[in-house]
C-alpha cells in the first residue's frame, strides 16, 4: 500500500512539472504601440486630418467656413496673419492640409498651405492668439554632372537622356545671347555641372542652379561660369574662360524654344495677300498658342494694344537707338508705360490679326528704321571688372578642370 502511494505521488509530480513546462512555453503577447504620425510639427493622430488641393474658385474664407469657422473669426484670422501670408493669394492646384478637432464640433484649428515642395505656411488659430509661421523643409543640395550630343534639339536630347528639362532651360538662358538655339546642329555637344535640391536627402525638390557649362556649337566651344559680380543684386551672371560676359544687349529670340518659320525678307510673297510681293520686315517664330513671349532686352512699353493686321501687339523702346515689336499675341501681359527687364514675359503666342498660324512676328528698329536683327552687330555687355578677375579665375579653375575631364566616348 505504501509502495502504491509513492507511485501515485511520483505521477502527480510529473504531471505538475509537465503543466509548468507547458505554461512556460506559452507565448507572451506584448502590446505594441503604433508610433504617432508627426508632420508639419503636429501629431496628426490628435486631429481629424483633411488633405486636399486648392480648387478653382476656392478661397481661404470658404474653406474655413465649410469647416466650422464663422466669418467674423475668419476676418480676424486673415488680419492677424497678413504680415506673413496674404490669404487672398492661394493658388489653384496647390496642396493644403486642415487639422480639425476630434470633438463633436469638428472645427478647423490649423491650416497649412504648401507654396512649393520646400516652402509652406502654418496658420494656427486653435487658441486665442493666432500664429502664422513661414517654414521650409530641410533641403540638401547635391551636385550633378550631365553631358550629351545633340540629336535634334536641346529639349528632346535632355528628354532622351532622362535629364531634368529645367537644366536645358537654364542652359538656353545662359547661351541665349551667343548661340542660336533654333539652329542647333546634330553633333553639337554639351557638358554641364549643376545642382539639384532634395528634401530629407531623398525627395527631389527641383533644379538648383548651373555652376558651369561647356557647349560646342558648329565646332566652337563656349565655356560659361556662374559668378556674382554685384553683391547688392546677389544674382550670378555667366562669364567665359576669359571673364567676358556671355550676356548681350539683346536676346536672339523672344521665345525659349520654337522655330523660325519666316525670316526678314523685303521680297517675300505672302499667301494671305494673294501671293503678291509684300515686304516682310520681321522674323516669325512659330510655337503653340499660349507659349510665353519674352522681351529681348530691357525697355519701356510704348504700345500695348490691338490694331488691324498686327492683332494684339506690344512695342518696346530700349534706348534712343533701338525699338522692338511683338505681333499676333493671344494675350498681352504688360501695359503702356511699364518698364520690363530682358527675359520678362510680355505676352503669349496667338493668332490675332492677319496670320495663318500661331506665331509671333518679331520686328526690330535701329534709329527708326526696321532692320534684320540677325544681320547687324548688336552691342555686348561689359566684361568682368578687373579687380574681380583674380577671384573669378580662382573660382573657375577647379570647375573648368572638372568639365575638361568629361570625355565623349564613341557610343556617345
C-alpha positions in Angstrom: 0.0 0.0 0.0 2.8 2.3 1.0 4.5 1.5 -2.3 1.4 2.4 -4.3 1.1 5.7 -2.6 4.7 6.6 -3.5 4.0 5.7 -7.2 0.8 7.9 -7.2 2.7 10.8 -5.7 5.5 10.5 -8.3 3.0 10.5 -11.2 1.3 13.7 -9.8 4.7 15.4 -9.5 5.5 14.6 -13.2 2.1 15.9 -14.4 2.6 19.1 -12.4 6.0 19.5 -14.0 4.6 18.9 -17.4 1.9 21.6 -16.8 4.6 24.0 -15.6 6.6 23.4 -18.8 3.6 23.9 -21.0 2.8 27.2 -19.2 6.4 28.4 -19.6 6.3 27.7 -23.4 3.1 29.7 -24.0 4.0 32.8 -26.0 3.7 36.1 -24.1 1.8 38.7 -26.2 3.0 42.2 -25.6 1.0 45.2 -26.7 3.0 47.2 -29.4 2.1 50.8 -29.5 1.9 52.3 -33.0 4.2 55.3 -33.4 2.3 58.5 -33.7 2.4 60.3 -37.1 4.0 63.7 -37.0 4.0 66.2 -39.8 4.4 70.0 -40.0 5.3 70.0 -36.3 1.9 68.5 -35.3 0.9 65.0 -34.1 -1.7 64.1 -36.7 -3.3 61.4 -34.6 -4.6 64.2 -32.3 -6.7 65.7 -35.1 -9.1 64.9 -37.9 -6.9 65.5 -40.9 -8.1 66.8 -44.3 -5.5 66.8 -47.1 -6.6 68.4 -50.4 -5.7 70.8 -53.1 -7.0 74.3 -53.8 -9.7 74.1 -56.4 -10.5 76.8 -59.0 -12.8 79.3 -57.3 -11.8 78.2 -53.7 -11.0 80.9 -51.2 -9.4 80.7 -47.8 -12.6 82.0 -46.2 -14.8 79.5 -47.9 -12.5 76.6 -46.8 -12.6 77.7 -43.2 -16.3 78.5 -43.2 -17.1 75.0 -44.5 -15.1 73.6 -41.6 -16.8 75.3 -38.7 -15.3 78.8 -38.6 -17.6 81.8 -38.7 -17.0 84.8 -41.0 -16.1 87.1 -38.1 -13.4 84.8 -36.9 -12.2 84.3 -40.4 -11.7 88.0 -40.8 -9.8 88.2 -37.5 -7.5 85.3 -38.7 -6.9 87.0 -42.1 -6.0 90.3 -40.4 -3.7 88.6 -37.9 -1.6 86.7 -40.4 -1.5 89.4 -43.1 2.2 90.3 -42.4 3.2 86.7 -43.1 0.6 85.3 -45.5 -1.8 87.0 -47.9 -4.8 84.6 -47.7 -6.2 86.1 -50.9 -3.3 84.7 -52.9 -3.9 81.0 -52.5 -3.4 79.3 -55.9 -5.5 76.6 -57.5 -3.6 73.3 -57.6 -1.5 74.0 -54.5 -1.9 71.4 -51.7 -3.2 72.2 -48.3 -3.8 70.4 -45.0 -6.6 71.2 -42.5 -6.3 69.9 -38.9 -9.7 69.7 -37.2 -10.7 69.0 -33.6 -11.9 65.4 -32.9 -14.8 66.6 -30.7 -18.4 67.0 -31.8 -17.7 70.5 -33.3 -15.2 69.2 -35.9 -13.9 72.8 -36.0 -10.8 73.7 -38.1 -7.8 74.6 -35.9 -4.8 74.7 -38.2 -4.4 75.5 -41.9 -1.2 74.5 -43.7 -0.6 75.8 -47.3 2.2 74.4 -49.4 3.6 77.0 -51.8 6.0 74.5 -53.3 7.9 71.4 -52.2 10.1 73.3 -49.9 8.1 76.4 -48.6 4.9 76.2 -46.6 2.9 78.4 -44.3 1.3 77.2 -41.0 -1.7 79.2 -39.7 -2.6 78.0 -36.1 -5.8 79.5 -34.7 -6.9 76.9 -32.2 -6.0 79.3 -29.4 -7.0 82.9 -28.8 -3.6 84.1 -30.2 -3.4 83.3 -33.9 0.1 82.2 -35.1 1.4 82.4 -38.6 4.7 80.8 -39.4 6.5 80.6 -42.8 8.5 77.4 -42.8 10.9 75.4 -45.0 11.5 71.7 -45.2 15.2 70.8 -44.7 16.9 70.8 -48.1 20.1 69.2 -49.2 21.8 70.4 -52.4 23.6 67.8 -54.5 25.9 68.4 -57.4 25.2 66.7 -60.7 27.0 66.4 -64.0 25.4 65.8 -67.4 26.7 65.7 -70.9 25.5 64.6 -74.3 25.4 65.1 -78.0 22.5 66.9 -79.7 20.4 64.7 -82.0 17.6 67.1 -82.8 17.3 70.0 -80.3 18.3 70.6 -76.7 15.0 69.7 -75.0 14.5 66.4 -76.8 18.1 65.4 -76.2 17.6 66.1 -72.5 14.4 64.1 -72.6 16.1 61.2 -74.3 18.9 61.2 -71.7 16.4 61.3 -68.8 17.8 64.6 -67.6 15.9 67.4 -65.9 14.4 69.6 -68.6 14.8 72.7 -66.3 18.6 72.3 -66.8 18.0 72.6 -70.6 16.0 75.8 -70.0 18.8 77.1 -67.8 21.4 76.4 -70.5 19.2 78.1 -73.1 19.1 81.2 -70.9 22.9 81.2 -70.4 23.7 80.9 -74.1 20.7 82.9 -75.4 23.0 85.7 -76.4 25.8 83.7 -78.0 24.1 80.6 -79.6 21.0 80.5 -81.8 19.1 77.5 -80.3 16.9 77.4 -83.4 20.0 76.5 -85.4 21.5 73.7 -83.3 23.1 71.0 -85.4 23.3 67.3 -84.9 26.7 66.6 -83.3 26.7 69.8 -81.2 27.8 68.8 -77.6 27.3 70.0 -74.1 28.7 69.4 -70.6 27.1 70.9 -67.5 27.7 71.0 -63.8 24.5 71.9 -61.8 22.8 71.3 -58.5 19.5 69.7 -57.6 17.6 70.1 -54.3 16.4 67.2 -52.2 14.1 67.1 -49.1 15.5 64.8 -46.4 18.2 63.7 -48.8 15.8 61.6 -50.9 12.7 63.6 -52.2 13.5 65.6 -55.3 12.7 69.2 -54.8 13.7 70.8 -58.1 16.6 72.2 -60.1 19.0 74.4 -58.2 21.4 76.3 -60.5 24.0 75.8 -63.2 27.5 76.3 -61.8 29.4 75.8 -65.0 28.9 74.5 -68.5 30.5 73.9 -71.9 28.7 74.0 -75.2 30.2 73.2 -78.6 28.2 74.6 -81.5 29.4 74.3 -85.0 32.8 73.1 -83.7 33.2 76.2 -81.5 33.3 75.5 -77.7 32.0 78.1 -75.3 32.5 77.9 -71.5 30.2 79.5 -69.0 30.8 80.0 -65.3 28.4 81.5 -62.7 29.8 84.4 -60.8 28.2 87.1 -58.6 29.8 90.4 -59.6 27.2 92.6 -57.9 26.9 91.9 -54.2 23.8 94.1 -53.9 21.8 92.3 -56.5 23.2 89.0 -55.4 22.4 87.1 -58.7 25.0 85.4 -60.7 25.9 86.3 -64.3 27.8 84.0 -66.6 31.2 84.6 -68.0 33.5 82.7 -70.3 37.1 81.5 -69.6 38.4 85.0 -70.4 36.0 86.7 -68.0 33.9 88.0 -70.9 30.2 88.4 -70.1 28.0 86.0 -72.2 25.1 88.3 -71.9 24.3 90.7 -74.7 22.1 93.7 -75.0 19.5 91.7 -77.0 18.4 88.1 -76.9 18.5 86.3 -80.2 14.9 85.2 -79.8 11.7 86.3 -77.9 11.0 82.6 -77.3 12.9 80.0 -75.2 12.1 77.2 -77.7 10.4 77.2 -81.1 11.4 77.6 -84.7 11.8 80.4 -87.2 9.0 80.0 -89.7 9.8 83.1 -91.8 12.7 85.5 -91.9 13.1 89.2 -92.6 12.6 89.4 -96.4 11.8 92.5 -98.4 10.8 90.5 -101.5 8.7 87.8 -99.8 5.4 86.7 -101.4 2.6 86.3 -98.8 -0.2 83.8 -99.5 -2.5 85.7 -97.1 -2.4 88.7 -99.6 -2.9 86.7 -102.8 0.8 85.6 -103.2 1.7 89.2 -104.0 5.1 90.6 -103.1 4.9 92.4 -99.7 8.0 93.2 -97.7 8.2 91.1 -94.5 10.1 93.4 -92.1 10.1 90.9 -89.3 11.1 87.4 -88.2 8.4 84.9 -87.5 8.9 82.5 -84.6 6.3 79.6 -84.6 5.2 78.0 -81.4 1.9 76.6 -79.9 -0.7 79.1 -78.8 0.0 80.3 -75.2 3.8 80.0 -75.4 5.3 82.8 -73.4 6.9 85.7 -75.4 9.9 87.5 -73.7 11.3 91.0 -74.0 14.6 90.6 -75.8 16.1 93.5 -73.8 15.3 95.9 -71.0 12.9 98.7 -72.1 9.8 100.7 -71.7 6.4 99.6 -73.2 5.4 102.4 -75.6 2.5 100.5 -77.1 0.3 97.6 -75.9 -2.9 97.3 -77.9 -4.9 95.6 -80.6 -4.6 97.1 -84.1 -5.7 95.7 -87.5 -3.3 93.2 -89.1 -1.0 93.4 -86.1 -3.6 91.9 -83.8 -2.6 92.1 -80.1 0.9 93.5 -80.0 3.5 95.1 -77.7 6.2 97.6 -78.7 9.2 98.4 -76.5 11.7 101.3 -76.6 15.1 100.2 -75.3 17.0 103.4 -75.8 17.4 106.2 -78.3 18.6 103.7 -80.9 16.6 100.5 -80.6 12.9 99.5 -80.5 11.3 96.1 -80.8 7.8 94.9 -81.5 5.9 91.6 -80.9 2.8 90.9 -83.0 -0.2 88.5 -83.1 -0.4 87.8 -79.4 -3.3 85.9 -77.9 -2.9 87.9 -74.7 -0.8 90.9 -73.7 0.9 90.7 -70.2 2.1 94.4 -70.0 0.7 97.9 -70.3 1.8 101.1 -71.8 4.4 102.8 -69.6 5.6 99.6 -67.9 9.3 99.0 -67.6 10.3 95.4 -68.4 13.5 93.5 -68.0 15.2 91.3 -70.5 13.6 87.8 -70.5 10.4 89.1 -68.8 7.2 87.7 -70.2 5.3 90.4 -72.1 2.6 88.3 -73.8 1.7 84.9 -75.3 1.7 83.3 -78.7 -1.6 83.7 -80.6 -3.2 84.1 -84.0 -4.7 87.6 -83.7 -4.6 90.0 -86.7 -3.5 88.8 -90.2 -1.9 85.4 -89.6 -2.5 81.9 -90.8 -0.9 80.1 -87.9 0.3 80.6 -84.3 3.5 82.6 -84.1 5.0 85.9 -83.0 6.3 88.4 -85.6 9.3 90.0 -84.1 10.3 93.4 -85.5 13.4 95.3 -84.8 14.2 99.1 -85.3 17.5 100.8 -85.3 17.5 104.6 -85.5 13.8 104.5 -86.6 14.4 102.0 -89.5 13.2 98.4 -89.5 16.2 96.1 -89.9 17.0 92.4 -89.7 18.5 91.8 -86.1 20.4 88.8 -87.4 22.3 90.9 -89.9 23.6 93.7 -87.7 26.2 93.9 -85.0 24.4 94.2 -81.7 26.1 95.7 -78.6 27.7 93.5 -76.0 27.9 93.8 -72.2 30.9 94.9 -70.3 33.5 92.3 -69.3 34.0 91.4 -65.6 35.7 94.3 -63.7 39.5 93.8 -63.5 39.5 94.0 -59.7 37.2 91.0 -59.5 39.0 88.8 -62.1 41.6 87.2 -59.7 38.7 86.0 -57.5 36.9 84.8 -60.6 39.8 82.8 -62.1 40.4 81.2 -58.7 36.8 80.1 -58.5 36.5 78.7 -62.1 39.9 76.8 -62.1 38.5 73.6 -60.5 35.2 73.8 -62.4 37.0 74.1 -65.7 39.2 71.1 -64.8 36.1 69.2 -63.9 34.5 70.0 -67.3 37.6 69.2 -69.2 37.8 65.7 -67.6 34.5 64.8 -69.2 35.0 63.0 -72.5 32.6 61.7 -75.2 33.2 58.1 -76.0 32.4 56.6 -79.3 29.0 55.5 -78.2 28.0 59.0 -77.2 
